[in-house]
Each structure stands twice: as C-alpha cells, then as structure tokens.
Amino acid sequence: MTEQHLTEPAARRRGPSPVFLALVALTGLGAWMAWTGAGDPRLGVFVLVTGGWVVSLCLHEFAHALTAYRAGDHSVADKGYLGLNPLRYTDAMMSIVLPLVFVVLGGIGLPGGAVWIEHGRIPGRLRHSLVSAAGPLVNVVLAAVLLVAVGRLAPAMPERSVFWAGLAFLAILQVSASLLNLLPVPGLDGFGIVEPWLPPAWSERAAGVGPFGILVVFALLWVPEVNQGFFGLVDAVARAAGVEPILAGLGQALFRFWQS
C-alpha cells in the first residue's frame, strides 16, 4: 500500500481542530461585544482583532500545508497541519507569538514561519512556488473581503462604529501581511516563491540568513521614512476599497486599550 493510500484517509478524517474552533468562537465573542457594546468596547475590539488575526494565521499556514499535500508532500497530514491547530506548528514562537508581538507593538501584520514542508517530496519548481504563494493568497483574500465589507456597510451603520473600526484595523493587518510577506526576502513567502528559480548557490546563502529576514523587515519598519512610505501604501489600498484609514486608526486605538 502506498504512502498516499495511507495518508489520504487520515487526512479526510481530520476536520478543524477544537483549538481552531475555540479561536473562531473567541473571535465571534469579540465581534458580538464590539457590535452590541456589551462591556468595555475596547475589550471587544481587542478580542475581535486578536482572535481574528490568529485565525487568519491558522488559515495562512493551512493553505501552505494543503497546497503541499496536493503537490505531493503527504507528510503534512501526519504532522497534523491539515487540522488548523496552531499547537501542531513546528515553531509556535515564529508562527503565533511573534506575529502577535508585531501587531501589539506596531500594528504590523506579518505572518511568521510555521509548517515544515518536505520539499524533496514535491516535484517541479512551479509546485514549490505555489506552496509558498498559497499562504499570502489567503491574506489577500481576507483583506479584500474585509475591506469590501467595511467600505460598503460601515457608512450605513454609524451606530456600530466600534465594530467597524475593529474590523477595519483587522483588514489593515491583512493588507500589511499581504504586502510584507510577498517581499522577496529570505524567510518570507515572497522569497519562497522565487527561490525555486534561483541558482542553488543563492538558495544556500539565503538559508543562512532566512531566520533573521523577518526581524530585519520588522526593524526597517521602525525607520520613519520606511514606515511612512509603507503605511502610505497600505492606506492607499484601503482608500481604494472605500475604507478611510482614520477608521482603522480608531480600531487600533481601541485595540491598544493599555495606552488609554
């Protein structure tokens, strides 16, 4: 019996993990609090954004794993990556903790590295590129859905401004995650997309600096000129979808309740 026959039934039996479902429920609770005004509105926005961001991280990594599985690496099923359980990731610090720190400190959406793909099982350079592209594509889709929802519905419901502000901030995080993670920097998915097409010597050199790539990008965003230029681009994307950055700014202010 082939490995595919062994792993495919197991993969089909795996649905969303209880951990992921709990995260979705937590996000829903935050959305309800922000929508109804129950309790402290800042707490509702904090729970909504934090829960929604972690859910998006899980979906990002799931997209990598599912694409790898379909491309030939069936080991991702045995590793539990298809269950949307962040506790099964190879590096919870890079996958969950560090991205949350980025959001708390700078309002920057930047997924970290997480699932371990056995690239030797995947034939063809195009498939390797697609595996790397799958994660950022999730952020692009989430950003588009959230921006359209806020841009179209928020103006008609000013009485729900707290909810829409939180959702606008979450949308901005998805936009920044999409843009940053597509940069061709070692350690980010953008580099993973182009790496299969580069000379082997370049890949070997990049492997040595890959773990630090995400930290270098984060550090550069603290440079005022870089920060202004990058978030100017993010704001331009939001405005193009009909979302005023001031609404997302309100959401970020509510999210960072400890500064109030």
N, C-alpha and C positions, 0 to 999 in steps of 0.2 A: 504494500500500500504506500502510495507516495506521500510526501510531506503535505502536499496540497490537500489530499483527501483527509489527512489527519487534522489539519488546522481549520479548514473551511467550516465544518460542522460546529467546531468550538466557537469560531467567530460569529456564526449565525445565532448561537445560543446567547451570546453576550449582548444585553441591551445596555442602556445608560445605567451607570453605577448609582447606588444610593447616595454616594457623596455628591455626584453631579446633580442629581435630582434635588438634594438638600440645598445646593447652591442656587439652583433655579428658584426654589421656593423662597429662599432668603432674598433673592433679587425681587421676586414678586411682593414680598412683605414690604421691602423698601419702597417699591413703586406705589403700593397701596397707601403707605404712610405719607408719601410726598403728594399723592393725588388727593387724599381726603383731609390732609392737615392734621392727622392724628399724632399726638405727641409733639416733640420738637421737630420742626420741619428740617432742620439741619441734620438730625439723625436719620430721617427718612431718606434724604438725598445721599448721605454717606453710605447707607446700606444699599441703596439702589445702585450707585456708581461702583462701589467696591464689589458687590455681588455680580453686577453685570460685567465688570471688567474681568473678573476671574472666570466667569462663564465663557467669555469670548476667548480667553487664553486656552481653556479646555477645547473649544471648538477649533481654534487655530492648530493646536497640536494633533487633534483628532484628524484634521484634514491632511496633515503630513502623513500620519500613520495609515489612513485609509488609502491614500494615493500610493504609498509604498507597498501596501498589501496587494493592491490591484496590479502594481508594476512587477511583482514577483517576490517581495520580501514578506513571506507569511509568518516570519518570526514575531512580527508586531502583535499578532493575535495572542500568542502565548505569553507575551510580556504584559498583556492587559491594556495595551494602548487604545484598543477599539472600544473600551468601556467608558471613555470620557471621565476617568478617575484621575485627578491630578496627583493623588498619592502614589500612583504607579509610575510616574515620570522618573527618569534616571537622575534628575537633578532638580529637586524641588526648590532649592535656593535660586537657581537661574530661571526656573520655569514660572514660579509663583511669587516668591518673596521679593526678588529683585525688581520685577516689573511693578509690584505694588509700591515698593520704595520710590521708584521713578515717578509714579503717579502722585504719591503723597508729597514728595519734596518739590517736584517741579511741574506737576500737571502734564507729564510727558507719557504718552502711550508707547511702550516699547516692549514687545514680547521678548522673552529670553529663550535660550536653547533648552530643549527638553527631551524629546523622544530619541532613542538610539536606533537609527536605521542601519541595517546591514547592507551597505551599498553593493557588496560583492554578489548579492543575490539578484540585483536589478540589472538587466541588460540594456544597453543603449544609452547614449548621452541625453537624448531628449527626455527619457523617462526620469532620469536623475534631476533634470531641470524642473520637470513638472512636480516632482515630490517637494522640492524646495519652494516652488511657486504656490503650492496649494494653501499653505498657511496664510501668507499675506492676502491671498484672494478672499479668504474668509473675512479678514478685517476690512477689505474694500467693500464687500457686500454689506457687512454690518454698518459701515459708515454711511453707505448710500441709503439703506433702509431707514436708519435713524435720522439722517439729515432731511430726507423727504418727509418723514412723519412729523418732525418738529416744524419744518418750514411750511407745511400745508395746514397743520392742525393747531399749532400754538397760537397764531394770531386770532383764531376764532374762539379760543378759550383762555382769555387773560386771567380768569379767576383761578386757573390751575397753573399759574406761573412758576410755582416752586417745582412742580413735577416736570414741566417742560424745560426748566433751567437745568435740572439734574440730567435729563435725557440729552439736552444739548451738549453738556460737558462730556457725557459718555460718548456722544457722537464725535466730538473733537478728539477724544482719546483714540478712537478708531481711525480717524483721519491721520493723526500723527503716527500711529503704529504702522499704517499702510505705507506712508511716505518713508519713514525711517528704516523700516525693515526691508524695503526694496533697494536700499543703498548697496552698491557692490563692495561692501566692507567685510573682511573676514570675520566670521562669527555671526553674521546676519544672513537672512534667507536670500537677500539680493545677490550676495556672493555665491551662495549655493546654486543659484540659477545659472550663473555664467561659468562657474568652476569647471563643469564637465567639458567645456570647450576651450579651456586654457591649457598651456603646456604643463606637463607633470611637474616640472621644476617650480613653477609658480604656485601650484597647489601645495607642494611640500613646504615652501616658505610660508605660505599663508596659514598652514596648520599650526605653526609655532606661535603665531600672534592671534589666532582665532579667538581664544578665550578672553582676550583683552579688547577685542573690537567693539563690543557693546559698551564697555566702560569708557573707551575713548570717545565714542559718539556722544555719550551722556555728558562727558566732561566738556566737549566742544560746545554743547548747547548752553553751557553756562557763560560762554563768551558773549557779551552783549550784542555784538554785530551779528554773530551767527544765530543767536536766539531770536533777534528781531526779524532777520530775514526768513528763518524757518517758520515762525509762527505767523508772519505776514502771509506766507503761502498757505498755511492752514486756514487762516481767516478768509483768504480769498476763495478757497474751496467751499467753506461754509456759506459765504455770501452768495456764491453761485447757485447754491441749493436753496436759497431763501432764508437762511438762518443768520441772524445778526450775532457777531461774536460777543456782544455785550450780554446776551442771554446765557451763553456758555460761561462767560466770566462770572455771572451771578451764580451759576451752578457750581463753579469751582469754589467760590467764596463760601457757599453753603456747605460744600463738601469738607472744606478745611475749617470745621467748626472750632477747632482748638485755637485758632487765631482770632476768634471773635471776642 
